[in-house]
Amino acid sequence: MIINKDLLKEISSQQLQELSDINATGEINQSVIDDASEDAISFIQSFIVIPDNPTPLLKKISVDLTIFELKRKNELTSDEDKELKKECEAYLLKMSNGRLKTEVTSTSTASIDEMHTNFSFRHKNRRRVKTRGFR
């Protein structure tokens, strides 16, 4: 669902290398990143079914949880990180209840009914509004 490019929008490449380099080789360890990403996806799947075309918010949650998992594996989690995870849980709960969208639908343009082509105070059957007595 996410790739390293998505992670690099939130943290620098040096931070990503430091969080993923558990063997001290000085390089980004992709298997550690993939493992943290799978943990984040499993956590998300405990709330919702991950769609084929996720919303930007769901991708952001996945990135945040992946970074949290990387920090947790290195025992570097702070209170701010724990608050961010709680915030992500709240969003996922809203998604599971259907109050937030999880999937981006088609990007069609809005359509306007032919009856409502003029947007100025027209009522059904073209009756005019009585304005007498308002002054």
C-alpha positions as CSV (number, residue, x, y, z in Angstrom):
1,M,0.0,0.0,0.0
2,I,2.9,2.4,0.7
3,I,6.4,2.6,-0.7
4,N,9.6,4.2,0.6
5,K,8.8,7.3,-1.4
6,D,5.7,7.7,0.9
7,L,7.8,7.3,4.0
8,L,10.4,9.8,2.7
9,K,7.6,12.5,2.6
10,E,7.4,12.2,6.5
11,I,11.0,11.5,7.5
12,S,14.4,12.1,5.9
13,S,16.3,9.3,4.2
14,Q,18.9,9.5,7.0
15,Q,16.2,8.9,9.6
16,L,14.8,6.0,7.5
17,Q,18.2,4.5,7.2
18,E,18.8,4.9,11.0
19,L,15.5,3.3,11.9
20,S,15.8,0.4,9.5
21,D,19.5,-0.4,9.9
22,I,19.3,-2.8,12.8
23,N,22.5,-4.6,11.7
24,A,24.6,-1.4,11.6
25,T,25.6,-1.8,7.9
26,G,25.0,1.8,7.1
27,E,22.3,1.1,4.5
28,I,18.6,1.1,4.4
29,N,17.3,-2.4,5.3
30,Q,14.3,-3.0,3.1
31,S,13.2,-6.2,4.9
32,V,12.9,-4.3,8.2
33,I,10.8,-1.6,6.5
34,D,8.6,-4.2,4.8
35,D,8.1,-5.9,8.2
36,A,7.1,-2.7,9.9
37,S,4.8,-1.9,6.9
38,E,3.2,-5.3,7.2
39,D,2.6,-4.8,11.0
40,A,1.0,-1.4,10.2
41,I,-1.2,-3.0,7.5
42,S,-2.2,-5.8,9.9
43,F,-3.2,-3.2,12.5
44,I,-5.3,-1.3,9.9
45,Q,-6.9,-4.6,8.8
46,S,-8.1,-5.2,12.3
47,F,-10.4,-2.2,11.8
48,I,-11.2,-2.1,8.1
49,V,-10.8,-4.0,4.8
50,I,-8.0,-2.2,2.9
51,P,-9.4,-1.1,-0.5
52,D,-7.6,-1.3,-3.8
53,N,-7.6,2.6,-4.2
54,P,-7.1,4.0,-0.6
55,T,-7.8,7.6,0.3
56,P,-4.8,9.9,1.0
57,L,-5.9,9.9,4.7
58,L,-5.6,6.1,4.8
59,K,-2.2,6.2,3.1
60,K,-1.1,8.8,5.7
61,I,-2.3,6.6,8.5
62,S,-0.4,3.7,7.0
63,V,2.8,5.8,6.8
64,D,2.4,7.0,10.3
65,L,1.9,3.6,11.7
66,T,4.8,2.2,9.7
67,I,7.1,4.9,11.2
68,F,5.7,4.1,14.6
69,E,6.5,0.4,14.2
70,L,10.1,1.3,13.0
71,K,10.6,3.4,16.1
72,R,9.0,0.7,18.3
73,K,11.4,-1.9,17.0
74,N,14.3,0.4,18.0
75,E,12.7,1.3,21.3
76,L,12.6,5.0,20.3
77,T,8.8,5.7,20.8
78,S,8.0,8.9,22.6
79,D,4.7,10.2,24.1
80,E,4.1,12.2,20.8
81,D,4.4,8.9,18.8
82,K,1.9,7.2,21.1
83,E,-0.5,10.1,20.8
84,L,-0.2,9.9,17.0
85,K,-1.0,6.2,17.1
86,K,-4.1,7.0,19.2
87,E,-5.1,9.6,16.7
88,C,-4.7,7.0,13.9
89,E,-6.8,4.6,15.8
90,A,-9.6,7.2,16.1
91,Y,-9.5,7.8,12.4
92,L,-9.6,4.0,11.7
93,L,-12.6,3.6,14.1
94,K,-14.4,6.3,12.2
95,M,-13.6,4.5,8.9
96,S,-14.9,1.3,10.3
97,N,-18.1,3.0,11.3
98,G,-18.5,4.4,7.8
99,R,-18.1,8.0,8.9
100,L,-14.9,8.4,6.8
101,K,-14.3,7.1,3.3
102,T,-11.6,4.5,2.8
103,E,-11.6,4.3,-1.0
104,V,-11.2,7.0,-3.6
105,T,-14.1,6.6,-6.1
106,S,-14.2,7.8,-9.6
107,T,-13.2,11.4,-10.3
108,S,-16.3,12.4,-12.1
109,T,-17.5,16.0,-12.3
110,A,-20.6,17.1,-10.5
111,S,-23.7,17.1,-12.6
112,I,-26.5,19.6,-12.3
113,D,-30.2,18.8,-12.8
114,E,-31.6,20.5,-15.9
115,M,-34.4,21.9,-13.7
116,H,-31.8,23.8,-11.7
117,T,-29.8,25.5,-14.4
118,N,-30.5,29.0,-13.0
119,F,-29.3,29.3,-9.4
120,S,-31.2,32.4,-8.3
121,F,-34.1,31.8,-5.9
122,R,-36.3,29.6,-8.2
123,H,-38.8,27.4,-6.5
124,K,-40.7,24.4,-7.8
125,N,-43.1,25.1,-10.6
126,R,-41.5,28.5,-11.1
127,R,-43.6,30.2,-8.4
128,R,-42.2,33.5,-7.3
129,V,-41.5,34.3,-3.7
130,K,-43.9,36.9,-2.3
131,T,-41.8,39.8,-1.0
132,R,-44.6,42.1,0.2
133,G,-44.6,42.9,3.9
134,F,-40.8,42.5,4.3
135,R,-40.1,46.2,4.5
